[in-house]
Amino acid sequence: MIVANGEDFVREGFTSKDGWAIAFDQVNVSLGEVVPLQGEVPGEAIAPQMVDLAAGDETAEPIALGTVTVPSGHYTGVNWSFAPSENQPSLTLVGTATKDDRTLNFNLAFSPDTAYTCGEYIGDVRKGFVEPTRRATWKSRSILTTSSAMRVFPPVRKLIPKGLGSIASLRSRRVTRSR
């Protein structure tokens, strides 16, 4: 099973390094095919779909994207992409940013044509071994906190009034951008 997980980061919000309390009402992601990789060999793909990563509370289960039948063994990564369309953006962030006595409502829509290959390491821990009934998880931090993602979304910085700091200064996490 492959699942998408908004995690506490999206479902409960977070405080940025510069003191903004960020809360999301919706984090809608239009995902293209999600494909597990065993070496250079792609596995069966999960069909494109729209998911709201902010749905539910801290006890909510990750969102099931689909189930693929793959042999047990070592998987080196997962390919996935945003799926922009003419009718809707591929990423929508709706919520509030609060600092001191200021609250900014935001409804940000982006349509990046970006594909990712998520590798087999998370920090120093090797991941990627698939056993029967195990699941692979796609996490929101992959798109919201990587330096490559922030290059895709530079307009966020321009939305912040001067003197209020930056809500876009988030912790970096390793994800490889493949196009």
C-alpha positions in Angstrom: 0.0 0.0 0.0 1.2 3.5 -0.8 -0.1 6.3 1.5 0.2 10.1 1.6 0.7 11.5 5.1 0.2 15.1 6.0 1.8 14.4 9.3 1.5 16.7 12.4 3.4 19.3 10.4 0.4 19.8 8.2 -2.5 18.6 10.4 -1.5 20.5 13.6 0.6 23.3 12.0 4.1 24.4 13.0 6.1 27.5 14.0 8.7 28.7 11.5 12.2 29.7 12.6 11.2 33.3 12.5 8.2 32.9 14.8 5.2 32.6 12.5 2.6 30.0 13.6 1.4 28.3 10.4 -1.9 26.5 10.4 -3.3 24.7 7.3 -7.0 24.3 6.6 -6.2 22.5 3.3 -3.1 21.2 1.6 -4.5 19.9 -1.7 -2.0 18.0 -3.8 -2.7 16.7 -7.3 -0.4 13.8 -7.6 0.7 12.2 -10.9 1.6 8.6 -11.0 3.3 7.3 -7.9 5.8 4.5 -8.9 8.0 2.4 -6.6 11.5 1.7 -7.9 13.5 -1.5 -7.5 16.9 -0.4 -8.8 16.2 1.1 -12.3 13.1 -1.0 -12.7 9.8 0.8 -12.1 7.0 -1.1 -10.4 3.3 -0.8 -10.9 2.0 2.8 -10.7 -0.7 4.3 -8.5 -3.1 6.3 -10.7 -3.0 10.1 -10.5 -5.3 11.7 -7.9 -6.1 14.7 -5.7 -5.5 14.4 -1.9 -6.0 16.9 1.0 -3.0 16.2 3.3 -4.5 18.4 6.0 -7.7 16.3 6.3 -8.2 14.9 9.8 -6.6 15.5 13.1 -3.5 14.2 14.8 -5.0 10.8 15.1 -6.1 10.5 11.5 -4.6 7.6 9.5 -2.5 8.4 6.4 -4.5 8.7 3.2 -4.4 5.5 1.1 -3.4 6.3 -2.5 -3.7 2.7 -3.6 -2.2 -0.8 -3.4 0.2 -2.3 -5.8 1.4 -5.9 -5.8 5.2 -6.0 -5.8 7.7 -8.7 -4.8 9.3 -8.5 -1.4 12.8 -7.0 -1.5 14.8 -3.8 -1.5 13.2 -0.8 -3.2 15.5 2.1 -3.9 12.9 4.9 -4.1 9.6 6.2 -5.3 9.0 8.4 -8.3 6.1 10.8 -8.1 5.1 14.1 -9.7 2.7 16.9 -9.4 -0.1 16.7 -12.0 -1.1 20.2 -13.1 -4.3 20.5 -15.1 -6.2 23.3 -16.9 -8.9 23.2 -14.3 -7.1 23.2 -11.0 -3.6 23.9 -9.6 -1.4 20.9 -8.6 -0.8 22.4 -5.1 -3.0 24.6 -3.0 -2.1 25.8 0.5 -5.0 27.3 2.5 -4.6 28.5 6.0 -3.3 31.2 8.3 0.1 32.6 9.5 0.1 34.3 12.9 2.9 36.3 14.5 2.4 38.6 17.5 -0.9 40.3 16.9 -0.9 39.8 13.1 -2.8 37.1 11.3 -2.5 36.6 7.6 -4.9 34.4 5.7 -3.5 32.7 2.7 -4.8 30.7 -0.2 -1.8 29.9 -2.4 -2.1 28.0 -5.6 0.8 26.6 -7.6 1.1 24.4 -10.7 4.6 23.2 -10.8 5.5 20.7 -13.4 7.9 18.9 -11.1 8.8 15.3 -10.7 10.6 13.8 -7.7 12.6 10.7 -6.9 12.6 10.0 -3.2 15.7 8.0 -2.2 16.2 5.1 0.1 17.8 7.0 3.0 15.9 9.2 5.5 18.7 10.9 7.5 21.3 8.2 8.2 18.7 5.4 8.3 18.4 3.2 5.3 14.8 2.6 4.3 13.2 0.9 1.3 12.8 -2.7 2.3 9.3 -4.0 1.4 7.8 -6.9 3.2 4.3 -8.3 2.6 1.6 -5.9 3.9 4.1 -3.1 4.5 3.4 0.4 3.2 5.4 3.2 1.6 4.6 6.7 2.8 4.8 10.0 0.8 5.3 12.9 3.3 4.3 16.5 3.0 7.7 17.8 4.2 9.1 16.5 0.9 7.4 19.4 -0.9 7.0 22.0 1.7 10.5 22.1 3.3 13.1 21.2 0.6 15.2 23.9 -0.9 14.2 22.6 -4.4 10.6 23.0 -3.5 11.2 26.6 -2.3 12.8 27.4 -5.6 9.6 26.2 -7.2 7.5 28.5 -5.0 9.4 31.8 -4.8 6.2 33.9 -4.9 5.5 32.9 -1.3 8.1 35.4 0.0 6.6 38.2 -2.0 3.2 37.7 -0.2 4.6 38.7 3.2 4.3 42.4 4.1 7.7 44.1 4.7 8.9 44.0 8.3 6.9 40.9 9.2 9.7 38.4 8.5 9.5 35.2 6.5 7.1 32.3 6.7 9.0 30.5 4.0 12.2 29.8 6.0 11.6 26.1 6.8 13.9 23.3 7.8 15.6 21.6 4.8 15.1 17.9 4.2 16.8 15.7 1.5 14.8 15.0 -1.6 16.1 14.8 -5.1 14.4 16.8 -7.9 14.6 14.9 -11.1 13.4 17.5 -13.6 
